Amino acid sequence: MKEGKSVVVHVHAPWCTNCKAQDPILNAEIKSPVYKEVTFLQVDFDTQKSVLKTLNVSIQSTILVFKQGKEVGRVTGNTKEKDIEELTKKAL
């Protein structure tokens, strides 16, 4: 992010049903050539507490988008494909 690259961060927990619903949407985007310049990261909600604090996230199933080192959007608990795609396109 410090280099200005676009990053999508998924705060994920293996026991979270919303996270599981978000996974296939984000996985499809990762494979899409449209997102070839975007880095996708997954943060483990249960074990990466310091990262959560840095990102100011308090709940799993949060997706954050950064562009040019700045946060440009976030959603929490949203599992609608259209909404997630709209959010992640902000990274382009």
C-alpha positions in Angstrom: 0.0 0.0 0.0 2.9 2.3 0.8 4.0 2.0 -2.9 0.5 3.2 -4.0 -0.6 -0.2 -5.3 -4.3 -1.1 -5.1 -5.1 -3.6 -2.4 -8.3 -5.5 -1.4 -8.3 -6.8 2.2 -10.8 -9.4 3.3 -11.0 -9.8 7.1 -12.0 -13.5 7.3 -12.8 -16.1 10.0 -13.2 -19.8 9.1 -16.3 -20.1 11.2 -18.0 -17.0 9.7 -20.9 -17.8 7.3 -20.8 -14.3 5.7 -17.1 -14.8 5.1 -17.8 -18.1 3.4 -20.4 -16.4 1.2 -17.9 -13.6 0.2 -15.1 -16.1 -0.6 -16.3 -17.3 -4.1 -17.0 -13.7 -5.2 -13.5 -12.5 -4.2 -11.9 -15.7 -5.5 -13.4 -15.1 -8.9 -12.1 -11.5 -8.9 -8.6 -12.6 -8.0 -8.6 -14.8 -11.1 -10.0 -12.1 -13.4 -7.5 -10.3 -15.7 -9.3 -7.0 -14.8 -7.8 -7.3 -11.3 -4.2 -8.3 -12.4 -2.7 -5.2 -10.9 -4.7 -5.5 -7.6 -3.3 -7.3 -4.6 -5.8 -9.4 -2.7 -5.0 -10.1 1.0 -6.9 -12.1 3.6 -6.5 -11.2 7.3 -7.4 -13.8 9.9 -9.9 -12.3 12.3 -9.0 -14.7 15.1 -5.2 -14.5 15.0 -4.1 -11.2 13.4 -5.4 -8.7 16.0 -2.7 -6.2 15.5 -3.6 -5.9 11.8 -7.2 -5.5 12.7 -6.3 -2.6 15.0 -4.2 -1.0 12.3 -7.1 -1.3 9.8 -9.6 -0.1 12.5 -11.7 -3.3 12.0 -13.7 -4.9 14.8 -15.8 -7.5 13.0 -15.1 -10.3 10.5 -16.5 -10.3 7.0 -15.2 -6.8 6.4 -13.8 -6.0 3.0 -11.6 -2.9 2.6 -10.2 -1.4 -0.6 -7.1 0.8 -0.8 -6.0 2.8 -3.8 -2.8 4.9 -3.9 -2.3 4.2 -0.2 -5.7 5.4 0.9 -8.8 3.6 1.9 -11.5 4.2 -0.7 -14.2 1.9 0.6 -15.3 -0.8 2.9 -18.3 -3.1 3.6 -19.0 -5.4 6.5 -21.3 -8.4 6.4 -22.4 -7.8 2.8 -22.6 -10.9 0.7 -24.3 -9.5 -2.4 -22.1 -10.1 -5.5 -23.1 -6.8 -7.1 -22.2 -4.8 -4.0 -18.9 -6.5 -3.5 -18.0 -6.0 -7.2 -18.9 -2.4 -7.0 -16.6 -2.0 -4.0 -13.6 -3.8 -5.4 -13.9 -1.9 -8.7 -12.8 1.1 -6.7 -9.3 -0.4 -6.6 -9.0 -0.2 -10.4 
